[in-house]
Amino acid sequence: MGRIDDIVAVITGGASGIGEATARLFVKEGAKVVVSDIQDEQGLKLVEKLGENATYIHADVSLEDDMKGMVDHAVKTYGRLDCLINNAGMGGVKGEIESIAVEGFDQTIAILLRGVFLGMKHTAPVMKKQGGGNIINISSVAGLRGVSQNHPYSAAKAAVLQLTRTVAMELAYYKIRVNSICPGSIVTSIFGAARGLSSAESAKTYENLKRLFEKGQPIRRAGLPEDIANAALWLASDDSSFVTGHALVVDGGISAGQMWTQQMRWIDAIESTLGLDPSE
Ligand SMILES: NC(=O)c1ccc[n+]([C@@H]2O[C@H](COP(=O)([O-])OP(=O)(O)OC[C@H]3O[C@@H](n4cnc5c(N)ncnc54)[C@H](O)[C@@H]3O)[C@@H](O)[C@H]2O)c1
């Protein structure tokens, strides 16, 4: 018996990284999964591997017709929609505030924020009608803390957290839970994609990224897509039935505070400024 037997889940950006790991875990735990993405070849290959309990649909999260079509596809294929995971994303336009073009800003917000809004807008009526459901929005630790020169990404991820809370309050009456997950640094294609690499090219960099990310947070191992998939499984299951409007941080402790090593360097710097010997 799985932990989410027979639930129907839709995962946006499901062809790669966190979405792919979540699709694999959900099918293993008994769910029927609709993978949606704009990387059609990769999405189709994945559902072929996942077998009869997975289907693929092309949906650009920034387009309302695509998002409505995605929800209709889930209902037509499986008769219901129990869980929506708004996961699709990209790094977005980066740089100093005066260098960011309006088009780049709008595109980042359209994918990272409008996409989440559209997913919830078209899923809510289906879940209300069937008497309940579960929505999980993938935000980021960048939504909790500012990330330098990553203005639209951080702003969009912070807005996703607030939208999660407001929609959670509205939909709780209908037995629909709405939560978000804030991943820390997770080894996926997103870093390569931001630098113009394809998913296959990015995969070649995973081992290097893993080594780098091992040192990036208090828990000294790299964050993996499966870490986020496990959090999504808990939120999608009845084990979290009293949890809504929550931002679940899964980041190896990166947002808990300054790393001890950084803090020691800072304390040393203060002591030298005061003319004290930090080694005493
Ligand atoms: N990897 C990390 O360190 C990290 C940290 C915090 C948050 N996140 C968030 O996790 C989510 C998943 O990212 P990932 O790390 O798995 O990256 P990824 O690049 O492996 O996966 C993202 C997927 O989203 C899809 N996508 C991009 N634009 C889309 C669009 N317009 N419509 C539909 N699909 C689209 C891509 O094709 C890709 O398959 C994103 O929202 C990201 O911001 C990732």
The ligand as an SDF file (V2000), in Angstrom:
LIG
                    3D

 44 48  0  0  0  0  0  0  0  0999 V2000
   17.1390   23.8380   -7.6300 N   0  0  0  0  0  0  0  0  0  0  0  0
   17.1300   24.7100   -6.6430 C   0  0  0  0  0  0  0  0  0  0  0  0
   18.1670   24.9590   -5.9740 O   0  0  0  0  0  0  0  0  0  0  0  0
   15.8530   25.4190   -6.2760 C   0  0  0  0  0  0  0  0  0  0  0  0
   15.8530   26.1800   -5.0980 C   0  0  0  0  0  0  0  0  0  0  0  0
   14.6910   26.8470   -4.7390 C   0  0  0  0  0  0  0  0  0  0  0  0
   13.5500   26.7530   -5.5200 C   0  0  0  0  0  0  0  0  0  0  0  0
   13.5740   26.0130   -6.6680 N   0  0  0  0  0  0  0  0  0  0  0  0
   12.3400   25.9580   -7.4630 C   0  0  0  0  0  0  0  0  0  0  0  0
   12.0010   24.6180   -7.7310 O   0  0  0  0  0  0  0  0  0  0  0  0
   11.2120   24.5640   -8.9320 C   0  0  0  0  0  0  0  0  0  0  0  0
   11.7410   23.4570   -9.8320 C   0  0  0  0  0  0  0  0  0  0  0  0
   13.0450   23.8000  -10.2820 O   0  0  0  0  0  0  0  0  0  0  0  0
   14.2180   22.7310  -10.5030 P   0  0  0  0  0  0  0  0  0  0  0  0
   15.3270   23.1390   -9.6420 O   0  0  0  0  0  0  0  0  0  0  0  0
   13.6800   21.3760  -10.4320 O   0  0  0  0  0  0  0  0  0  0  0  0
   14.6630   23.1390  -11.9880 O   0  0  0  0  0  0  0  0  0  0  0  0
   14.6050   22.3490  -13.3730 P   0  0  0  0  0  0  0  0  0  0  0  0
   15.1540   23.2840  -14.3670 O   0  0  0  0  0  0  0  0  0  0  0  0
   15.2260   21.0000  -13.2370 O   0  0  0  0  0  0  0  0  0  0  0  0
   13.0400   22.1440  -13.5890 O   0  0  0  0  0  0  0  0  0  0  0  0
   12.1710   23.1950  -13.9160 C   0  0  0  0  0  0  0  0  0  0  0  0
   11.1670   22.7010  -14.9390 C   0  0  0  0  0  0  0  0  0  0  0  0
   10.2530   23.7730  -15.1930 O   0  0  0  0  0  0  0  0  0  0  0  0
    9.9900   23.7710  -16.5830 C   0  0  0  0  0  0  0  0  0  0  0  0
    9.5280   25.0960  -17.0420 N   0  0  0  0  0  0  0  0  0  0  0  0
   10.2570   26.2380  -17.1750 C   0  0  0  0  0  0  0  0  0  0  0  0
    9.4890   27.2150  -17.6720 N   0  0  0  0  0  0  0  0  0  0  0  0
    8.2560   26.6860  -17.8480 C   0  0  0  0  0  0  0  0  0  0  0  0
    7.0230   27.1930  -18.3390 C   0  0  0  0  0  0  0  0  0  0  0  0
    6.9080   28.4570  -18.7770 N   0  0  0  0  0  0  0  0  0  0  0  0
    5.9500   26.3640  -18.3520 N   0  0  0  0  0  0  0  0  0  0  0  0
    6.0590   25.0910  -17.9400 C   0  0  0  0  0  0  0  0  0  0  0  0
    7.2010   24.5410  -17.4940 N   0  0  0  0  0  0  0  0  0  0  0  0
    8.2780   25.3360  -17.4560 C   0  0  0  0  0  0  0  0  0  0  0  0
   11.3260   23.4020  -17.2270 C   0  0  0  0  0  0  0  0  0  0  0  0
   11.1480   22.9440  -18.5550 O   0  0  0  0  0  0  0  0  0  0  0  0
   11.8340   22.3260  -16.2770 C   0  0  0  0  0  0  0  0  0  0  0  0
   11.4270   21.0340  -16.6820 O   0  0  0  0  0  0  0  0  0  0  0  0
   11.2910   25.9660   -9.5420 C   0  0  0  0  0  0  0  0  0  0  0  0
   10.1120   26.6710   -9.2420 O   0  0  0  0  0  0  0  0  0  0  0  0
   12.4760   26.6040   -8.8250 C   0  0  0  0  0  0  0  0  0  0  0  0
   12.4030   28.0040   -8.7930 O   0  0  0  0  0  0  0  0  0  0  0  0
   14.6970   25.3380   -7.0570 C   0  0  0  0  0  0  0  0  0  0  0  0
  1  2  1  0
  2  3  2  0
  2  4  1  0
  4  5  1  0
  4 44  2  0
  5  6  2  0
  6  7  1  0
  7  8  2  0
  8  9  1  0
  8 44  1  0
  9 10  1  0
  9 42  1  0
 10 11  1  0
 11 12  1  0
 11 40  1  0
 12 13  1  0
 13 14  1  0
 14 15  2  0
 14 16  1  0
 14 17  1  0
 17 18  1  0
 18 19  2  0
 18 20  1  0
 18 21  1  0
 21 22  1  0
 22 23  1  0
 23 24  1  0
 23 38  1  0
 24 25  1  0
 25 26  1  0
 25 36  1  0
 26 27  1  0
 26 35  1  0
 27 28  2  0
 28 29  1  0
 29 30  1  0
 29 35  2  0
 30 31  1  0
 30 32  2  0
 32 33  1  0
 33 34  2  0
 34 35  1  0
 36 37  1  0
 36 38  1  0
 38 39  1  0
 40 41  1  0
 40 42  1  0
 42 43  1  0
M  CHG  2   8   1  16  -1
M  END
$$$$
